[in-house]
Amino acid sequence: MSKGQNAIREKIILGVDPGTSVMGYGVIMVNGNQLKLLQYGVIHLNKYSNHEIKLKKIFERVLGLISDYSPDEVALEAPFYGKNIQSMLKLGRAQGVAMAAALSKEIPIVEYAPKKVKMSVTGNGNASKEQVAYMLSTLLSFNVADKLLDATDALAVAVCHHFQNERPQGSTKSWKAFLKENPHRVK
């Protein structure tokens, strides 16, 4: 394979799980069917009482990750719909500043609903954070720290995005056919 062909297949995806108390992030490199964990972590925002400061910290951290890793795409977890309107508005703002950071650098963004992310990574749209983290530890070969479940949620968004882009047109009709066509997704 020539160097030019390899460059086309290799890409970096930044996953973001926006939040106003904790924001998770994860960066993966995709090369063909191979996934490699580059970085994951959280920023703790609950130490800031001012909501605008929290938004600024999210914006700055996303820009910092973009500067450090030069992602080709940014995948975000879409806000879920809850009963508390104020919480939803704050979460939407957090997501908005993360989007703005990526868009300011002209990086394509995509959103995924939490159930879609869980379904893509675990096969169960109602999976727990721990189940998602366990599957990611298998896919990306790393040990998960319980304190970083928001970070593994962000990694899950990045992995989900890769799986969505990887999916061939049409879908397999059976689990057996899926396993045959996607041996790298199950270990």
C-alpha positions as CSV (number, residue, x, y, z in Angstrom):
1,M,0.0,0.0,0.0
2,S,1.4,3.4,-0.9
3,K,1.8,6.2,1.6
4,G,-1.0,8.1,0.0
5,Q,-3.4,5.3,0.4
6,N,-2.5,4.8,4.0
7,A,-3.1,8.5,4.7
8,I,-6.6,8.3,3.3
9,R,-7.5,5.4,5.6
10,E,-6.0,6.8,8.8
11,K,-8.0,9.3,10.8
12,I,-8.3,10.7,14.2
13,I,-11.7,11.1,16.0
14,L,-12.3,13.2,19.0
15,G,-15.3,12.1,21.1
16,V,-16.9,14.4,23.6
17,D,-19.4,13.7,26.3
18,P,-20.5,17.3,27.2
19,G,-21.5,18.1,30.7
20,T,-21.7,21.0,33.1
21,S,-20.3,19.1,36.1
22,V,-17.9,16.7,34.3
23,M,-17.0,16.7,30.6
24,G,-15.5,13.5,29.2
25,Y,-13.2,13.3,26.1
26,G,-11.6,10.6,24.2
27,V,-9.3,10.5,21.2
28,I,-8.9,7.5,19.0
29,M,-6.9,6.8,15.8
30,V,-8.4,4.6,13.2
31,N,-6.3,2.9,10.6
32,G,-8.4,0.6,8.5
33,N,-10.1,-1.7,11.0
34,Q,-7.6,-1.0,13.7
35,L,-8.6,1.3,16.6
36,K,-5.9,2.8,18.8
37,L,-6.6,4.8,22.0
38,L,-4.6,8.0,22.0
39,Q,-6.0,9.9,25.0
40,Y,-9.0,10.0,27.3
41,G,-9.9,11.9,30.4
42,V,-12.3,14.3,32.1
43,I,-12.4,17.9,33.2
44,H,-14.1,18.6,36.5
45,L,-16.3,21.6,36.1
46,N,-18.3,21.4,39.4
47,K,-15.5,23.4,41.1
48,Y,-16.6,26.5,39.2
49,S,-19.8,28.1,40.4
50,N,-20.2,30.4,37.4
51,H,-21.8,28.7,34.4
52,E,-20.0,31.0,31.9
53,I,-16.6,30.0,33.3
54,K,-17.6,26.3,32.9
55,L,-18.5,27.0,29.2
56,K,-15.2,28.8,28.7
57,K,-13.3,25.8,30.2
58,I,-15.1,23.4,27.9
59,F,-14.3,25.6,24.9
60,E,-10.6,25.9,25.9
61,R,-10.2,22.1,26.6
62,V,-11.8,21.1,23.3
63,L,-9.5,23.6,21.4
64,G,-6.5,22.2,23.3
65,L,-7.4,18.7,22.3
66,I,-7.8,19.8,18.7
67,S,-4.4,21.5,18.9
68,D,-2.7,18.5,20.4
69,Y,-4.3,15.7,18.2
70,S,-5.5,17.4,15.0
71,P,-8.7,15.3,14.8
72,D,-10.3,14.8,11.4
73,E,-13.8,14.6,12.9
74,V,-15.5,15.4,16.2
75,A,-18.3,13.2,17.5
76,L,-20.5,14.4,20.4
77,E,-23.1,12.8,22.5
78,A,-26.4,14.5,21.9
79,P,-28.2,15.8,25.0
80,F,-30.9,13.5,26.4
81,Y,-34.3,14.7,27.1
82,G,-35.1,15.0,30.8
83,K,-37.7,16.6,33.0
84,N,-35.5,19.4,34.3
85,I,-35.6,22.1,31.6
86,Q,-32.8,24.2,33.3
87,S,-30.4,21.2,33.3
88,M,-31.2,20.5,29.6
89,L,-30.5,24.1,28.7
90,K,-27.2,24.1,30.5
91,L,-26.2,20.8,28.9
92,G,-27.2,22.1,25.5
93,R,-24.9,25.1,26.0
94,A,-22.0,22.8,27.0
95,Q,-22.5,20.9,23.8
96,G,-22.8,24.1,21.8
97,V,-19.5,25.4,23.0
98,A,-17.8,22.1,22.3
99,M,-19.3,22.2,18.8
100,A,-18.2,25.8,18.3
101,A,-14.6,24.9,19.2
102,A,-14.6,22.2,16.5
103,L,-16.4,24.4,14.0
104,S,-14.0,27.3,14.6
105,K,-11.2,25.0,13.3
106,E,-13.4,23.8,10.4
107,I,-13.6,20.2,11.8
108,P,-16.7,18.3,10.8
109,I,-19.0,17.4,13.8
110,V,-21.6,14.7,14.2
111,E,-24.0,13.9,17.1
112,Y,-25.2,10.6,18.4
113,A,-28.0,9.9,20.8
114,P,-26.9,8.0,24.0
115,K,-28.9,4.9,23.1
116,K,-27.3,4.8,19.6
117,V,-23.8,5.0,21.1
118,K,-24.6,2.2,23.6
119,M,-26.1,0.0,20.9
120,S,-23.2,0.6,18.6
121,V,-20.6,-0.3,21.2
122,T,-22.3,-3.0,23.3
123,G,-25.2,-4.2,21.2
124,N,-27.6,-3.0,23.9
125,G,-29.1,0.5,23.8
126,N,-29.8,0.4,27.5
127,A,-26.3,-0.7,28.6
128,S,-24.8,0.8,31.8
129,K,-21.8,3.0,31.8
130,E,-19.8,0.1,33.3
131,Q,-20.9,-2.2,30.4
132,V,-19.9,0.4,27.9
133,A,-16.5,0.9,29.6
134,Y,-15.9,-2.9,29.7
135,M,-16.6,-3.3,26.0
136,L,-14.3,-0.3,25.2
137,S,-11.5,-1.8,27.4
138,T,-11.8,-4.9,25.2
139,L,-11.9,-3.0,21.9
140,L,-9.1,-0.6,22.7
141,S,-7.0,-2.8,25.1
142,F,-6.8,-0.6,28.2
143,N,-7.8,-0.8,31.8
144,V,-10.7,1.4,32.8
145,A,-10.6,3.5,36.0
146,D,-14.1,3.7,37.6
147,K,-13.6,7.5,38.1
148,L,-13.4,8.0,34.4
149,L,-16.8,6.7,33.2
150,D,-17.5,10.1,31.6
151,A,-14.3,9.7,29.6
152,T,-15.3,6.2,28.5
153,D,-18.6,7.6,27.4
154,A,-16.7,10.1,25.2
155,L,-14.6,7.2,23.8
156,A,-17.8,5.3,23.1
157,V,-19.0,8.3,21.0
158,A,-15.8,8.2,19.0
159,V,-15.9,4.5,18.5
160,C,-19.6,4.7,17.5
161,H,-18.8,7.3,14.9
162,H,-16.1,5.0,13.5
163,F,-18.5,2.1,13.4
164,Q,-21.2,4.2,11.6
165,N,-18.7,5.3,8.9
166,E,-17.4,1.7,8.6
167,R,-20.8,0.1,8.1
168,P,-21.3,-1.0,4.5
169,Q,-24.4,0.0,2.7
170,G,-27.2,-2.3,3.6
171,S,-27.2,-4.4,6.7
172,T,-26.6,-8.0,7.5
173,K,-29.6,-10.2,8.0
174,S,-28.2,-12.4,10.9
175,W,-25.8,-12.4,13.7
176,K,-23.7,-15.1,12.0
177,A,-23.4,-13.0,8.8
178,F,-22.5,-9.9,10.9
179,L,-19.7,-11.9,12.7
180,K,-18.4,-13.2,9.4
181,E,-18.3,-9.7,7.9
182,N,-16.9,-8.0,11.0
183,P,-14.5,-10.3,12.8
184,H,-12.5,-7.3,14.2
185,R,-15.5,-6.0,16.1
186,V,-15.8,-9.1,18.3
187,K,-12.9,-10.6,20.3
